[in-house]
Amino acid sequence: MNDQYIGKIRRTFEYGEGVFQLAPAFVTRRFNLPGCRLRIHPDDYYAYGTEAGAIMERWFSSVNRTRNNNPGSTERCLRTDEGLSYLYNGDGELFLLKDAVALLKGELIGEKLQDKYGTWPIFAKFFDYQNPLYFHFHPGDAAAKRVGCAAKPECYYFPPQLNNYLGTRPSTYFGFNPKVTKEDVREKLARFRTHDTKITAMSRAFGLELGTGWYVPPGVLHAPGSLLTYEPQWGTDLNCVFENVVCGEVYDEQFLYDICPEYAENKLDYIMEAVDWEKNYDPDFKEHYFRPPVELPGKDSAVCERWICYGNDYITAKEVTISPNSEAVLTDKGAYGCVIIQGFGEFGVYRAEAVAMMRFGDLTKDEYFVSKDAARRGVRAANHSLTEPMVILQHFGPDNAVYV
């Protein structure tokens, strides 16, 4: 970073009083089908070209690239910055959030996160697939570190505002039925190249409810359903796929072996050891990991704050609803990213509005990153609509762990 670039980031930070305005960051995939609920113009879902695939996800407050860039991946990425968030100033100039974190350090993310992780450790996404995703898991720290990644705990929330239709299967498979043995699973995986594994026949599907969510620990098998999902998660992108045929679409064996280091002599044994079998067999899985919203007590009737992701050491998220023609000062104890999904008005010093339909390349006014000091001081959010609430989704790192 040269001095001019550094100076512009600093001036933007000061102008925003510790709040950055972010540009949309889109991620393409060459599998599945786009759900078309990201509020992008219908002509723009292949804006990066058909070779890159369709836009399936929008990432928020991300300092992580996708693994589409990994030479070992079955995906080919045509962009070296895919997945990274950009902030912008009043002149529309773009700067990487990753660079702002590296420059401002604890001043932006707080000393606790800076000292422990050296960066902003989480991000969030809108996950938007028409069909359900494959049955897969994200390995824990020990296995993930062997291929240069980290464990990936993640949370789900299903916002009603973005689910005008439910896709082809609004349910998610989690774990295995109690009588399924490890040998049964291994036998299915051994036939990955030659037969449909039909692995979800060994699992349990849970219907998804709008306005609720789940917590998914590392090592747990899951096949996400077809709702648009708000997904705060750890800042990594690594998974192991157990299901090779989904809605008629066939997945290459590389999807199964992506977590395996080159030195692994028996890849199937390695994969089986990376699964958290105790959690996958949990007979009370829903009781432990389902996350209905929990409303925070408040004195202002014009504002409703609800925890929507909680009960883990890594990630929390909150939904804030501000009544029409009202305002609130949002006070929090940690830095956070956020996106406005309904309403318009002001957020801090910025004019703000949810997107109705954006064209590719638009610098929208719906996404922000709030420094720790600004969060603790409080950010004014004003809803100028006379009829609609303003709804804001906020995602926090591990310095804001909440158990309710």
LOPA-29292 format. One record per residue (C-alpha): chain; y, x, z; residue in three letters; residue number from 1. Coordinates in pm, whole numbers. Layout:
N
+----+--------+--------+--------+-----+-----+
| ch |     yy |     xx |     zz |  aa |   i |
+----+--------+--------+--------+-----+-----+
|  A |      Y |      X |      Z | ALA | NUM |
...
+----+--------+--------+--------+-----+-----+
***
This chain:
404
+----+--------+--------+--------+-----+-----+
| ch |     yy |     xx |     zz |  aa |   i |
+----+--------+--------+--------+-----+-----+
|  A |      0 |      0 |      0 | MET |   1 |
|  A |    336 |    142 |    -98 | ASN |   2 |
|  A |    652 |     99 |    108 | ASP |   3 |
|  A |    789 |   -180 |   -112 | GLN |   4 |
|  A |    468 |   -383 |    -84 | TYR |   5 |
|  A |    458 |   -329 |    294 | ILE |   6 |
|  A |    822 |   -430 |    326 | GLY |   7 |
|  A |    766 |   -756 |    139 | LYS |   8 |
|  A |    471 |   -851 |    359 | ILE |   9 |
|  A |    678 |   -777 |    669 | ARG |  10 |
|  A |    976 |   -979 |    545 | ARG |  11 |
|  A |    750 |  -1274 |    455 | THR |  12 |
|  A |    597 |  -1260 |    803 | PHE |  13 |
|  A |    939 |  -1259 |    966 | GLU |  14 |
|  A |   1073 |  -1537 |    740 | TYR |  15 |
|  A |    776 |  -1757 |    831 | GLY |  16 |
|  A |    825 |  -1682 |   1203 | GLU |  17 |
|  A |    468 |  -1555 |   1221 | GLY |  18 |
|  A |    323 |  -1806 |    973 | VAL |  19 |
|  A |    205 |  -1719 |    620 | PHE |  20 |
|  A |    177 |  -1967 |    335 | GLN |  21 |
|  A |   -148 |  -1911 |    139 | LEU |  22 |
|  A |   -249 |  -1975 |   -221 | ALA |  23 |
|  A |   -578 |  -2151 |   -309 | PRO |  24 |
|  A |   -877 |  -1913 |   -338 | ALA |  25 |
|  A |  -1157 |  -2053 |   -553 | PHE |  26 |
|  A |  -1517 |  -1935 |   -577 | VAL |  27 |
|  A |  -1740 |  -2002 |   -877 | THR |  28 |
|  A |  -2118 |  -2037 |   -885 | ARG |  29 |
|  A |  -2358 |  -2050 |  -1179 | ARG |  30 |
|  A |  -2611 |  -2274 |  -1006 | PHE |  31 |
|  A |  -2601 |  -2642 |   -904 | ASN |  32 |
|  A |  -2319 |  -2871 |  -1027 | LEU |  33 |
|  A |  -1958 |  -2906 |   -907 | PRO |  34 |
|  A |  -1896 |  -3204 |   -683 | GLY |  35 |
|  A |  -1543 |  -3241 |   -828 | CYS |  36 |
|  A |  -1391 |  -3331 |   -489 | ARG |  37 |
|  A |  -1172 |  -3021 |   -450 | LEU |  38 |
|  A |   -873 |  -3211 |   -593 | ARG |  39 |
|  A |   -865 |  -2984 |   -898 | ILE |  40 |
|  A |   -778 |  -3131 |  -1238 | HIS |  41 |
|  A |  -1106 |  -3222 |  -1414 | PRO |  42 |
|  A |  -1024 |  -2984 |  -1701 | ASP |  43 |
|  A |   -998 |  -2683 |  -1467 | ASP |  44 |
|  A |  -1341 |  -2652 |  -1301 | TYR |  45 |
|  A |  -1438 |  -2385 |  -1558 | TYR |  46 |
|  A |  -1096 |  -2216 |  -1552 | ALA |  47 |
|  A |  -1253 |  -1869 |  -1502 | TYR |  48 |
|  A |  -1475 |  -1918 |  -1807 | GLY |  49 |
|  A |  -1824 |  -2059 |  -1846 | THR |  50 |
|  A |  -1983 |  -1719 |  -1788 | GLU |  51 |
|  A |  -1836 |  -1714 |  -1436 | ALA |  52 |
|  A |  -1965 |  -2065 |  -1365 | GLY |  53 |
|  A |  -1793 |  -2370 |  -1222 | ALA |  54 |
|  A |  -1557 |  -2376 |   -926 | ILE |  55 |
|  A |  -1775 |  -2500 |   -639 | MET |  56 |
|  A |  -1590 |  -2377 |   -332 | GLU |  57 |
|  A |  -1240 |  -2317 |   -200 | ARG |  58 |
|  A |  -1213 |  -2044 |     64 | TRP |  59 |
|  A |   -950 |  -2039 |    340 | PHE |  60 |
|  A |   -798 |  -1747 |    533 | SER |  61 |
|  A |  -1054 |  -1511 |    385 | SER |  62 |
|  A |  -1049 |  -1131 |    392 | VAL |  63 |
|  A |  -1403 |  -1120 |    245 | ASN |  64 |
|  A |  -1521 |  -1098 |   -113 | ARG |  65 |
|  A |  -1816 |  -1306 |   -226 | THR |  66 |
|  A |  -2154 |  -1146 |   -283 | ARG |  67 |
|  A |  -2117 |  -1253 |   -645 | ASN |  68 |
|  A |  -1984 |   -897 |   -672 | ASN |  69 |
|  A |  -2307 |   -742 |   -541 | ASN |  70 |
|  A |  -2502 |   -567 |   -821 | PRO |  71 |
|  A |  -2826 |   -679 |   -653 | GLY |  72 |
|  A |  -2725 |  -1043 |   -668 | SER |  73 |
|  A |  -2842 |  -1284 |   -935 | THR |  74 |
|  A |  -2480 |  -1391 |   -965 | GLU |  75 |
|  A |  -2237 |  -1204 |  -1187 | ARG |  76 |
|  A |  -1875 |  -1207 |  -1079 | CYS |  77 |
|  A |  -1600 |  -1139 |  -1329 | LEU |  78 |
|  A |  -1333 |  -1098 |  -1061 | ARG |  79 |
|  A |  -1316 |   -814 |   -809 | THR |  80 |
|  A |  -1102 |  -1026 |   -572 | ASP |  81 |
|  A |  -1318 |  -1340 |   -569 | GLU |  82 |
|  A |  -1312 |  -1499 |   -226 | GLY |  83 |
|  A |  -1003 |  -1314 |   -103 | LEU |  84 |
|  A |   -702 |  -1515 |     14 | SER |  85 |
|  A |   -350 |  -1437 |   -101 | TYR |  86 |
|  A |    -26 |  -1514 |     78 | LEU |  87 |
|  A |    298 |  -1568 |   -112 | TYR |  88 |
|  A |    669 |  -1549 |    -48 | ASN |  89 |
|  A |    961 |  -1760 |   -163 | GLY |  90 |
|  A |    966 |  -1584 |   -500 | ASP |  91 |
|  A |    602 |  -1667 |   -566 | GLY |  92 |
|  A |    487 |  -1304 |   -528 | GLU |  93 |
|  A |    127 |  -1269 |   -409 | LEU |  94 |
|  A |     -8 |  -1034 |   -142 | PHE |  95 |
|  A |   -360 |  -1007 |     -8 | LEU |  96 |
|  A |   -411 |  -1155 |    337 | LEU |  97 |
|  A |   -652 |   -866 |    389 | LYS |  98 |
|  A |   -360 |   -624 |    342 | ASP |  99 |
|  A |   -143 |   -823 |    582 | ALA | 100 |
|  A |   -418 |   -805 |    847 | VAL | 101 |
|  A |   -454 |   -429 |    790 | ALA | 102 |
|  A |    -77 |   -382 |    819 | LEU | 103 |
|  A |     11 |   -616 |   1107 | LEU | 104 |
|  A |   -314 |   -582 |   1304 | LYS | 105 |
|  A |   -290 |   -734 |   1654 | GLY | 106 |
|  A |     58 |   -863 |   1578 | GLU | 107 |
|  A |   -107 |  -1107 |   1339 | LEU | 108 |
|  A |   -459 |  -1173 |   1470 | ILE | 109 |
|  A |   -416 |  -1074 |   1835 | GLY | 110 |
|  A |   -519 |   -757 |   2016 | GLU | 111 |
|  A |   -853 |   -898 |   2131 | LYS | 112 |
|  A |   -983 |   -954 |   1777 | LEU | 113 |
|  A |   -822 |   -635 |   1651 | GLN | 114 |
|  A |   -982 |   -420 |   1922 | ASP | 115 |
|  A |  -1329 |   -574 |   1888 | LYS | 116 |
|  A |  -1358 |   -633 |   1512 | TYR | 117 |
|  A |  -1073 |   -442 |   1349 | GLY | 118 |
|  A |  -1006 |   -738 |   1121 | THR | 119 |
|  A |   -995 |  -1117 |   1099 | TRP | 120 |
|  A |  -1369 |  -1191 |   1141 | PRO | 121 |
|  A |  -1405 |  -1550 |   1013 | ILE | 122 |
|  A |  -1303 |  -1772 |    725 | PHE | 123 |
|  A |  -1355 |  -2133 |    622 | ALA | 124 |
|  A |  -1442 |  -2306 |    299 | LYS | 125 |
|  A |  -1467 |  -2639 |    127 | PHE | 126 |
|  A |  -1824 |  -2648 |      1 | PHE | 127 |
|  A |  -1844 |  -2894 |   -290 | ASP | 128 |
|  A |  -2179 |  -2940 |   -466 | TYR | 129 |
|  A |  -2299 |  -3254 |   -640 | GLN | 130 |
|  A |  -2662 |  -3182 |   -557 | ASN | 131 |
|  A |  -2806 |  -3059 |   -227 | PRO | 132 |
|  A |  -2833 |  -2684 |   -184 | LEU | 133 |
|  A |  -3157 |  -2489 |   -152 | TYR | 134 |
|  A |  -3343 |  -2448 |    178 | PHE | 135 |
|  A |  -3229 |  -2110 |    313 | HIS | 136 |
|  A |  -3123 |  -1913 |    620 | PHE | 137 |
|  A |  -2870 |  -1645 |    710 | HIS | 138 |
|  A |  -3026 |  -1351 |    896 | PRO | 139 |
|  A |  -2919 |  -1233 |   1239 | GLY | 140 |
|  A |  -2730 |   -910 |   1303 | ASP | 141 |
|  A |  -3028 |   -673 |   1303 | ALA | 142 |
|  A |  -3151 |   -775 |    955 | ALA | 143 |
|  A |  -2805 |   -832 |    806 | ALA | 144 |
|  A |  -2678 |   -487 |    908 | LYS | 145 |
|  A |  -2960 |   -321 |    713 | ARG | 146 |
|  A |  -2798 |   -444 |    389 | VAL | 147 |
|  A |  -2440 |   -383 |    500 | GLY | 148 |
|  A |  -2361 |   -737 |    621 | CYS | 149 |
|  A |  -2331 |   -926 |    948 | ALA | 150 |
|  A |  -2494 |  -1235 |   1092 | ALA | 151 |
|  A |  -2345 |  -1560 |    972 | LYS | 152 |
|  A |  -2315 |  -1845 |   1223 | PRO | 153 |
|  A |  -2152 |  -2143 |   1056 | GLU | 154 |
|  A |  -2018 |  -2487 |   1135 | CYS | 155 |
|  A |  -2004 |  -2805 |    927 | TYR | 156 |
|  A |  -1759 |  -3094 |    931 | TYR | 157 |
|  A |  -1753 |  -3381 |    681 | PHE | 158 |
|  A |  -1391 |  -3497 |    629 | PRO | 159 |
|  A |  -1365 |  -3862 |    517 | PRO | 160 |
|  A |  -1050 |  -3783 |    316 | GLN | 161 |
|  A |  -1246 |  -3559 |     76 | LEU | 162 |
|  A |  -1567 |  -3757 |     40 | ASN | 163 |
|  A |  -1479 |  -4040 |   -194 | ASN | 164 |
|  A |  -1841 |  -4025 |   -306 | TYR | 165 |
|  A |  -2145 |  -3877 |   -132 | LEU | 166 |
|  A |  -2324 |  -3683 |   -406 | GLY | 167 |
|  A |  -2695 |  -3714 |   -479 | THR | 168 |
|  A |  -2838 |  -3656 |   -128 | ARG | 169 |
|  A |  -2608 |  -3685 |    176 | PRO | 170 |
|  A |  -2863 |  -3544 |    421 | SER | 171 |
|  A |  -2951 |  -3194 |    542 | THR | 172 |
|  A |  -3290 |  -3043 |    622 | TYR | 173 |
|  A |  -3304 |  -2828 |    936 | PHE | 174 |
|  A |  -3591 |  -2614 |   1064 | GLY | 175 |
|  A |  -3964 |  -2698 |   1053 | PHE | 176 |
|  A |  -4186 |  -2975 |   1179 | ASN | 177 |
|  A |  -4365 |  -2875 |   1503 | PRO | 178 |
|  A |  -4715 |  -2860 |   1351 | LYS | 179 |
|  A |  -4611 |  -2634 |   1064 | VAL | 180 |
|  A |  -4738 |  -2280 |   1126 | THR | 181 |
|  A |  -4587 |  -1950 |   1023 | LYS | 182 |
|  A |  -4893 |  -1897 |    805 | GLU | 183 |
|  A |  -4818 |  -2226 |    625 | ASP | 184 |
|  A |  -4466 |  -2105 |    550 | VAL | 185 |
|  A |  -4575 |  -1760 |    438 | ARG | 186 |
|  A |  -4832 |  -1910 |    202 | GLU | 187 |
|  A |  -4558 |  -2118 |     36 | LYS | 188 |
|  A |  -4333 |  -1813 |     -5 | LEU | 189 |
|  A |  -4614 |  -1605 |   -154 | ALA | 190 |
|  A |  -4622 |  -1855 |   -444 | ARG | 191 |
|  A |  -4244 |  -1845 |   -499 | PHE | 192 |
|  A |  -4275 |  -1697 |   -850 | ARG | 193 |
|  A |  -4555 |  -1921 |   -977 | THR | 194 |
|  A |  -4530 |  -2261 |   -805 | HIS | 195 |
|  A |  -4271 |  -2504 |   -670 | ASP | 196 |
|  A |  -4271 |  -2418 |   -299 | THR | 197 |
|  A |  -4188 |  -2778 |   -197 | LYS | 198 |
|  A |  -4087 |  -2617 |    129 | ILE | 199 |
|  A |  -3870 |  -2905 |    254 | THR | 200 |
|  A |  -4187 |  -3114 |    293 | ALA | 201 |
|  A |  -4237 |  -2902 |    606 | MET | 202 |
|  A |  -3887 |  -2978 |    739 | SER | 203 |
|  A |  -3686 |  -3267 |    882 | ARG | 204 |
|  A |  -3387 |  -3427 |    710 | ALA | 205 |
|  A |  -3095 |  -3568 |    907 | PHE | 206 |
|  A |  -2855 |  -3817 |    752 | GLY | 207 |
|  A |  -2495 |  -3689 |    745 | LEU | 208 |
|  A |  -2214 |  -3892 |    899 | GLU | 209 |
|  A |  -1855 |  -3864 |    782 | LEU | 210 |
|  A |  -1624 |  -3748 |   1057 | GLY | 211 |
|  A |  -1897 |  -3550 |   1236 | THR | 212 |
|  A |  -2052 |  -3204 |   1198 | GLY | 213 |
|  A |  -2316 |  -2946 |   1298 | TRP | 214 |
|  A |  -2344 |  -2592 |   1427 | TYR | 215 |
|  A |  -2600 |  -2373 |   1245 | VAL | 216 |
|  A |  -2699 |  -2046 |   1418 | PRO | 217 |
|  A |  -2825 |  -1744 |   1223 | PRO | 218 |
|  A |  -3195 |  -1752 |   1146 | GLY | 219 |
|  A |  -3216 |  -2132 |   1112 | VAL | 220 |
|  A |  -3347 |  -2278 |    785 | LEU | 221 |
|  A |  -3122 |  -2545 |    638 | HIS | 222 |
|  A |  -3070 |  -2722 |    305 | ALA | 223 |
|  A |  -2713 |  -2858 |    308 | PRO | 224 |
|  A |  -2660 |  -3208 |    172 | GLY | 225 |
|  A |  -2427 |  -3318 |   -103 | SER | 226 |
|  A |  -2117 |  -3411 |    100 | LEU | 227 |
|  A |  -1804 |  -3205 |     57 | LEU | 228 |
|  A |  -1819 |  -2991 |    368 | THR | 229 |
|  A |  -1550 |  -2811 |    563 | TYR | 230 |
|  A |  -1736 |  -2499 |    675 | GLU | 231 |
|  A |  -1578 |  -2252 |    920 | PRO | 232 |
|  A |  -1806 |  -1949 |    937 | GLN | 233 |
|  A |  -1840 |  -1580 |   1010 | TRP | 234 |
|  A |  -1690 |  -1349 |    749 | GLY | 235 |
|  A |  -1999 |  -1263 |    546 | THR | 236 |
|  A |  -2194 |  -1406 |    253 | ASP | 237 |
|  A |  -2569 |  -1331 |    277 | LEU | 238 |
|  A |  -2868 |  -1564 |    265 | ASN | 239 |
|  A |  -3244 |  -1584 |    208 | CYS | 240 |
|  A |  -3366 |  -1875 |     -7 | VAL | 241 |
|  A |  -3704 |  -2038 |     62 | PHE | 242 |
|  A |  -3679 |  -2321 |   -194 | GLU | 243 |
|  A |  -3721 |  -2225 |   -558 | ASN | 244 |
|  A |  -3685 |  -2563 |   -734 | VAL | 245 |
|  A |  -3402 |  -2800 |   -639 | VAL | 246 |
|  A |  -3325 |  -3111 |   -843 | CYS | 247 |
|  A |  -3507 |  -2950 |  -1136 | GLY | 248 |
|  A |  -3310 |  -2626 |  -1116 | GLU | 249 |
|  A |  -3520 |  -2311 |  -1080 | VAL | 250 |
|  A |  -3411 |  -2016 |   -863 | TYR | 251 |
|  A |  -3512 |  -1658 |   -930 | ASP | 252 |
|  A |  -3719 |  -1457 |   -683 | GLU | 253 |
|  A |  -3414 |  -1241 |   -611 | GLN | 254 |
|  A |  -3272 |  -1533 |   -410 | PHE | 255 |
|  A |  -3568 |  -1492 |   -173 | LEU | 256 |
|  A |  -3547 |  -1113 |   -144 | TYR | 257 |
|  A |  -3167 |  -1072 |   -126 | ASP | 258 |
|  A |  -3176 |   -984 |    246 | ILE | 259 |
|  A |  -3443 |   -714 |    206 | CYS | 260 |
|  A |  -3345 |   -345 |    217 | PRO | 261 |
|  A |  -3495 |   -121 |    -51 | GLU | 262 |
|  A |  -3725 |     50 |    198 | TYR | 263 |
|  A |  -3898 |   -273 |    306 | ALA | 264 |
|  A |  -4261 |   -218 |    204 | GLU | 265 |
|  A |  -4377 |   -578 |    252 | ASN | 266 |
|  A |  -4084 |   -805 |    176 | LYS | 267 |
|  A |  -4255 |  -1124 |    286 | LEU | 268 |
|  A |  -4339 |   -980 |    627 | ASP | 269 |
|  A |  -3982 |   -856 |    657 | TYR | 270 |
|  A |  -3843 |  -1201 |    577 | ILE | 271 |
|  A |  -4078 |  -1375 |    821 | MET | 272 |
|  A |  -3961 |  -1146 |   1100 | GLU | 273 |
|  A |  -3597 |  -1226 |   1024 | ALA | 274 |
|  A |  -3642 |  -1601 |   1090 | VAL | 275 |
|  A |  -3549 |  -1738 |   1434 | ASP | 276 |
|  A |  -3871 |  -1934 |   1483 | TRP | 277 |
|  A |  -3780 |  -2069 |   1827 | GLU | 278 |
|  A |  -3470 |  -2246 |   1697 | LYS | 279 |
|  A |  -3646 |  -2368 |   1383 | ASN | 280 |
|  A |  -3914 |  -2538 |   1594 | TYR | 281 |
|  A |  -3667 |  -2686 |   1843 | ASP | 282 |
|  A |  -3785 |  -3047 |   1903 | PRO | 283 |
|  A |  -3433 |  -3139 |   2024 | ASP | 284 |
|  A |  -3249 |  -2981 |   1733 | PHE | 285 |
|  A |  -2998 |  -3263 |   1689 | LYS | 286 |
|  A |  -2923 |  -3277 |   2061 | GLU | 287 |
|  A |  -2847 |  -2905 |   2060 | HIS | 288 |
|  A |  -2661 |  -2861 |   1730 | TYR | 289 |
|  A |  -2509 |  -3193 |   1621 | PHE | 290 |
|  A |  -2132 |  -3193 |   1678 | ARG | 291 |
|  A |  -1957 |  -3530 |   1712 | PRO | 292 |
|  A |  -1580 |  -3492 |   1746 | PRO | 293 |
|  A |  -1440 |  -3451 |   2096 | VAL | 294 |
|  A |  -1085 |  -3571 |   2152 | GLU | 295 |
|  A |   -850 |  -3355 |   2359 | LEU | 296 |
|  A |   -651 |  -3533 |   2628 | PRO | 297 |
|  A |   -289 |  -3569 |   2530 | GLY | 298 |
|  A |     27 |  -3739 |   2646 | LYS | 299 |
|  A |    180 |  -3796 |   2301 | ASP | 300 |
|  A |     40 |  -4112 |   2143 | SER | 301 |
|  A |    164 |  -3999 |   1801 | ALA | 302 |
|  A |    -74 |  -3700 |   1796 | VAL | 303 |
|  A |   -453 |  -3687 |   1817 | CYS | 304 |
|  A |   -635 |  -3353 |   1846 | GLU | 305 |
|  A |  -1014 |  -3340 |   1821 | ARG | 306 |
|  A |  -1255 |  -3048 |   1845 | TRP | 307 |
|  A |  -1484 |  -3072 |   1544 | ILE | 308 |
|  A |  -1655 |  -2729 |   1570 | CYS | 309 |
|  A |  -1739 |  -2599 |   1916 | TYR | 310 |
|  A |  -2020 |  -2494 |   2147 | GLY | 311 |
|  A |  -2074 |  -2137 |   2022 | ASN | 312 |
|  A |  -1927 |  -1790 |   2081 | ASP | 313 |
|  A |  -1795 |  -1734 |   1730 | TYR | 314 |
|  A |  -1605 |  -2017 |   1564 | ILE | 315 |
|  A |  -1412 |  -2328 |   1660 | THR | 316 |
|  A |  -1224 |  -2581 |   1453 | ALA | 317 |
|  A |   -993 |  -2868 |   1531 | LYS | 318 |
|  A |   -869 |  -3176 |   1346 | GLU | 319 |
|  A |   -509 |  -3271 |   1420 | VAL | 320 |
|  A |   -375 |  -3614 |   1318 | THR | 321 |
|  A |     -3 |  -3688 |   1336 | ILE | 322 |
|  A |    111 |  -4048 |   1299 | SER | 323 |
|  A |    347 |  -4154 |   1017 | PRO | 324 |
|  A |    712 |  -4058 |   1064 | ASN | 325 |
|  A |    628 |  -3844 |   1368 | SER | 326 |
|  A |    614 |  -3478 |   1460 | GLU | 327 |
|  A |    440 |  -3250 |   1706 | ALA | 328 |
|  A |    446 |  -2892 |   1828 | VAL | 329 |
|  A |     95 |  -2752 |   1786 | LEU | 330 |
|  A |     20 |  -2499 |   2058 | THR | 331 |
|  A |   -298 |  -2293 |   2051 | ASP | 332 |
|  A |   -419 |  -1975 |   2218 | LYS | 333 |
|  A |   -546 |  -1786 |   1913 | GLY | 334 |
|  A |   -456 |  -1708 |   1553 | ALA | 335 |
|  A |   -588 |  -1957 |   1301 | TYR | 336 |
|  A |   -604 |  -2063 |    939 | GLY | 337 |
|  A |   -541 |  -2424 |    848 | CYS | 338 |
|  A |   -531 |  -2669 |    561 | VAL | 339 |
|  A |   -351 |  -3003 |    536 | ILE | 340 |
|  A |   -578 |  -3266 |    382 | ILE | 341 |
|  A |   -357 |  -3573 |    415 | GLN | 342 |
|  A |     16 |  -3641 |    440 | GLY | 343 |
|  A |    335 |  -3444 |    371 | PHE | 344 |
|  A |    633 |  -3308 |    559 | GLY | 345 |
|  A |    688 |  -2970 |    726 | GLU | 346 |
|  A |    473 |  -2700 |    884 | PHE | 347 |
|  A |    682 |  -2444 |   1067 | GLY | 348 |
|  A |    962 |  -2332 |    835 | VAL | 349 |
|  A |    774 |  -2452 |    526 | TYR | 350 |
|  A |    769 |  -2777 |    336 | ARG | 351 |
|  A |    409 |  -2893 |    340 | ALA | 352 |
|  A |    192 |  -3147 |    164 | GLU | 353 |
|  A |   -173 |  -3226 |    103 | ALA | 354 |
|  A |   -292 |  -3189 |   -255 | VAL | 355 |
|  A |   -354 |  -3504 |   -461 | ALA | 356 |
|  A |   -457 |  -3311 |   -774 | MET | 357 |
|  A |   -373 |  -2949 |   -851 | MET | 358 |
|  A |   -378 |  -2758 |  -1177 | ARG | 359 |
|  A |   -546 |  -2420 |  -1178 | PHE | 360 |
|  A |   -296 |  -2154 |  -1070 | GLY | 361 |
|  A |    -72 |  -2389 |   -872 | ASP | 362 |
|  A |     76 |  -2246 |   -553 | LEU | 363 |
|  A |      8 |  -2541 |   -329 | THR | 364 |
|  A |    181 |  -2623 |      0 | LYS | 365 |
|  A |   -128 |  -2717 |    200 | ASP | 366 |
|  A |   -269 |  -2390 |    341 | GLU | 367 |
|  A |   -134 |  -2158 |    614 | TYR | 368 |
|  A |   -229 |  -1870 |    840 | PHE | 369 |
|  A |    -73 |  -1869 |   1188 | VAL | 370 |
|  A |    -40 |  -1553 |   1395 | SER | 371 |
|  A |   -152 |  -1550 |   1755 | LYS | 372 |
|  A |    201 |  -1526 |   1894 | ASP | 373 |
|  A |    321 |  -1812 |   1672 | ALA | 374 |
|  A |     22 |  -2023 |   1780 | ALA | 375 |
|  A |     99 |  -1961 |   2147 | ARG | 376 |
|  A |    470 |  -2040 |   2100 | ARG | 377 |
|  A |    381 |  -2352 |   1905 | GLY | 378 |
|  A |    426 |  -2452 |   1540 | VAL | 379 |
|  A |    625 |  -2764 |   1459 | ARG | 380 |
|  A |    441 |  -3002 |   1225 | ALA | 381 |
|  A |    636 |  -3303 |   1097 | ALA | 382 |
|  A |    488 |  -3594 |    906 | ASN | 383 |
|  A |    747 |  -3746 |    671 | HIS | 384 |
|  A |    521 |  -4019 |    534 | SER | 385 |
|  A |    610 |  -4370 |    642 | LEU | 386 |
|  A |    256 |  -4499 |    592 | THR | 387 |
|  A |     -5 |  -4221 |    606 | GLU | 388 |
|  A |   -104 |  -3988 |    888 | PRO | 389 |
|  A |    -82 |  -3612 |    842 | MET | 390 |
|  A |   -424 |  -3456 |    896 | VAL | 391 |
|  A |   -465 |  -3081 |    952 | ILE | 392 |
|  A |   -789 |  -2884 |    986 | LEU | 393 |
|  A |   -759 |  -2560 |   1190 | GLN | 394 |
|  A |  -1020 |  -2283 |   1213 | HIS | 395 |
|  A |  -1022 |  -2022 |   1491 | PHE | 396 |
|  A |  -1210 |  -1701 |   1569 | GLY | 397 |
|  A |  -1415 |  -1601 |   1876 | PRO | 398 |
|  A |  -1109 |  -1556 |   2098 | ASP | 399 |
|  A |  -1082 |  -1935 |   2104 | ASN | 400 |
|  A |  -1440 |  -2026 |   2200 | ALA | 401 |
|  A |  -1467 |  -2382 |   2331 | VAL | 402 |
|  A |  -1755 |  -2554 |   2512 | TYR | 403 |
|  A |  -1727 |  -2929 |   2564 | VAL | 404 |
+----+--------+--------+--------+-----+-----+
***
